[in-house]
Amino acid sequence: MIRRAMILAAALWAAAAVAHGPAQAAEAAKVLFGAKPAPADLASRAIGFYSRGCLAGAVAMPVVGPHWQAMRLSRNRNWGHPALIAFLRDLATQAAARDGWPGLLIGDMSQPRGGPMLTGHASHQVGLDADIWLTPMPGRVLSARERENMAPVPLTEPGPHEVDPAVWSEAHLRLIRRAASDPRVERIFVAPGIKKKLCETATGARGWLSKVRPYWGHNYHMHVRLGCPPGAAGCRGQSAPPKGDGCGKELAWWYTAEPYRPAKPGGKKPRPITLADLPDACRAVLAAPARPGALTARQALAE
């Protein structure tokens, strides 16, 4: 009797999965991935592209480390590919030892299974992106409330503005240069004013500046993006940035009116990304059981 009941239950589950397959594929992927509080119990793998993919076997960045602290824990976005975790640990340690930067305040990385997010980013989907605040870490462990409410210090106003000289320091330059000089890094996005300041003050070899790309927002943090890890099948990276330091016409464009013109009224809004839009492997990531013992960011801090 028990065996028959188990067989019947399994059959019903399979039938339900098949029935819901097409409906799930058409549902907004941000809803599906945003509902997963824990990583898939799979081997670590970055799948797809930064703005259209997912993350198998995510690893949590510890919420407190010798030279870093994770912020905005309620978002549960302190997850990444092991390559990203290793990079952040290395950057935090080296910047503290050599660059006069006391520690990293780490913002959004990825969700436990990557994928599109309910709010905020278009990218950060494959576990290879991280937002690092350009506010030095305080010399104490922040409480959960402070991590939610502490405001980052902007270095410039959004748009075509200069860096605030009262906030900027040589340590900012050294931190960004160290991150951009790492061969694992593909790009770093910052506000135009930050890029302009780097162009004006960087000395010596300037090849690393090509990786630092001006972009909308990013006036209080740098968005670091790693390339696909070696041998990562199914991970799609970007082409290399243009040659040169990016301090000429590329930067000058951000100081014209063109980047800030409002969108034409009546334009169509892009439709939400669905599960069907993502690589097929993302269905398995979404359906996989949760890794046993995995803690959300808030739970980890409570430990």
N, C-alpha and C positions, 0 to 999 in steps of 0.2 A: 504493500500500500504506500509506504513512504517513498519507495523507488519510483512508483508511478506518479506520485505527486511531484517529485523532483523533476521527472522527465517532462511533465505537463508544464511546470513553472518555467523550465528552460525553453520549451517550445513557445510559450506565450511571450517570454522576453525577446526571443529571436524574431517572432512575428511583429512585435511592437517596434523593434529596431528597424526592421525592413519598412514598416508602415511609416515611421517617422523620418526615414532617411531623406526622401525628397523634400519634405517640409523643413527639416533641419538645414539642408543644403541651401535653401532659399532664405533662411533667417539671417538677420544681421550678425556677422561673425563677432562683432564686439560684444553682443549680448551673451553669446555662447562662451567665449573665452573669458569675459569679465566675470562670469559666474563660477569659475574654477578657483578655489582657494588654495589648492596645493598642486605641485608639479606632477606630471605624468611619470609613472614608474617605468621609464624607458631609458635606454642609453642616451647620453647627451648628444644633441644634434640641432644645429641651426638650419631651418628648412625654409627655402624660398628667399625672398628679397626683404630688405629692411622695412618696407612699407606694405608688404604683402606676403606674409609668411607666419611661421609659428616656431615654437621652441620645445623640443623633447628633452626630458631629463634635466630640467633647469636646476641650477644650484643657487642657494641663497647667499647673498653677500651678508656676512655677519653684521648685525646692526651696530655693534661697537667693536672697534679694533684699536691697536696701538696708535694709529695715526688717521683714523677715519670714524665717522658716525653716519648712519643712514637717517634720512629725514622723511617726513610725511609718511609715517609708518602705516597709517590707516589705509593708504592706497594699496599696500601689499605689492609694491613694484620693485622690490629689491632682489629680483631674480635675474639670472643671466646664464649664458654659456660658461663653462669652466674657464675658457680663454679670457672672458671679460673679468671674471673674478680675480684671476691671476694678474691681469694687467692693473686693475685698481689697487690691489695689494702692493704691487711693485711701485706704482706711481706714488702712492701715499707714503711708503717707506723712503723712497729716494728723494721726494720733494721735501720731506721733513729733515732728512739728513744733509741735503746739499743746497737746497733752494730757499731756506728760511720760511718755508710754508708749514705751519704747525700741524696741519691735518686737513683731510678732505671732508667736506659735508656733501654727501652723495644723495642726489635727488632721484628722479625716476630712472629705473633701468627697464626691466620688462615685467610683465605679469607672470604668474607661475607657469603658464603654458604659452607665453608669448601671445601672438595674435593681436588683432586690432583692440584698441582700448575704448571703453565707454566715454571717456573724456580725455581731452588733451591731444596727444601725439598722433601723427599719421604714421610715424616710423616706430622704433622701439619694439618691433614685433618678433625678432629672431634671437634676442638675447645678446646682441653685440653693440648696443647703444647705451650710453649712460650720461646723465646730466650731472655735472660737477659744479657746485656753487663756487663762485669766485669771491666768497666770503670766507676768511680764515676760520678754522675750527676753534671754538673756545677751549680753554685749558681744563675742561671738566666734562663729565658725562652729562649730556642733556637728558632731561626727563621726557617722558612720552608727550606731555603737554607742550613742552618747549619745542619739540620736533615738529609738532603740528602748527604751532602759532608763530614761531620765530620767523621774522621777515628777512629775506636775503637783502644784501646791500647792492643796489644797482650801480654799475660803473658808468652808465650813460643812460640818457633817455632813449626810448625806442625811436628808430628812424635815423636820419642823417645828422647826428649830433657828435660832439666831441666827448671824450672821456672826462669825467670829473677829476681834476688833478688832486682834490682833497682825498679821494678814495684810492686812486691808482697808485701802485708801488712797483718797484723793480721785481718784487717777489711774484707779482702777477705775471710779468713777462717770463720769468724763469719757469714758473709752473706750466704755462701754456707751451713754452718752447720744449720743455721736457716731454710733455705728452705728445706733441706733434713730431718730435724726433724719434719716437719709438716706432720701429718698423711694423709693429702690429696695428698701428693706427692708420686708418684710411682717410678720414676727414675729421676736422673739428669745426663746428659751427659756432660763431660768435656774432655779436652785434657789429654793424659797420664801424662804429666808433672805436671798438676794441681792436678790430683789424687795422684801422688807420693808425692807432697808437703803436701797435706792434711794428708796422711798417716804418714809422718815424723813429723808433728807438732801438730796434734790433740791430746788433752789431755782429760782425763775423759772418760765418756761413749763413745764408738765408734760404737754403733749399726747403727747410721745414715750413716756411711761411706759405708755401703753395698748398699745404694741407689745411690751413686755417681759412675757412670760407665765410665771408659775411653773409648774414641771413636775417630775415625778419625776427624780431624778438631777441632772445639770447643776450639780453643786456645785463643779466645778473649771474649767468652761468655759461659754461661751455658744454656743448653737446659733443661728446667724444664718440666716434664710430670706429669700430675695429673692422678690418677686412675679414673675409671668411677664413677660418682656421685651415691650415694645410690639410689637404685630403678630405675636406668636408664636402662629401657628395650631397648634391641637392641645395647647397647654399650658393646664392648668386650675389656677388659683390658688385661694386661700381667700377667704372673705368677710372684710371688714374687722373688726378686733377691736372689742369693745364700746366705746362712747364713755366718756370719763372716764379717770382715771389707773389704774384697776384696783387701787387701794389700800384698798378697803373690803371689802364682803362677799366678793368674788372671792378676795382674799388671805386673809381670815379663815378661809375653808373649809379652806385648807391647814394651818391650826393646830387642826383638829379631828381626831377619830379616823377619820373616814370615808375619807379618801384612802388610808389605810394598813391598812385591814382586809384580811386574807388572802382570797384567792379561795376560793369554796366548793369543798370536795373533790368529786371526781367529775365536774367540769365538762369539757366537750369542749374539746380543744385545737384552735385554729384550724388548718385545713389550709394547707399551704404555697401561696403564690401560684405559679401556673403561667404559662407563656408565653401560654396561651389567656386568662388573666385580664387581660393587659396590652393596651394599644392595639395594633391591627393593625400599625401602623408599626414597632413594636418588633421584629417578625420580620425586617423588612428591616435594621434596625440590627444585629441579632444575626448575620445572614447576610452582611453587607457585608464586603469585604476590609479588612484593617487599613491604617491610614494609613502610608505608607512613611516610615521613619526615626523613628517614634514611639518614645520611650524610656520604660521604667518609671521610677518614682521613684528606685529604687536605682541604675539605670544613669545617670540624669541627675546624681546626686551624684558618681558615679565620673568623669563627664566633667569 
